[in-house]
Amino acid sequence: MALKTIFRRAWLDRKIAYNPRQGFKLLIEDNVRDRVLSIEEYRKLLVACPPHLRPIVIMAWETGAREGEILS
């Protein structure tokens, strides 16, 4: 997806004459979330978390970030 954006942006800014990615189909991603914590589950998780992990859990809840995004 990032490469698609780079080529499109370069083409729109007239840095390249054509978009070499144009005509290629993107692969279908399995990008579905399994579930979301309820408010009650979230509160229980915060109470059970060690203090040093609470900011990470709060950030994950507020942003909807996934594990891989948080860990990277």
Protein Blocks (a to p, Z undefined) as FASTA:
>chain_A
ZZmmmmmmmmmnopafbdfkgopacddddfbdfbdcdfklmmmmmmmpcfklmmmmmmmm
mnopafklmmZZ
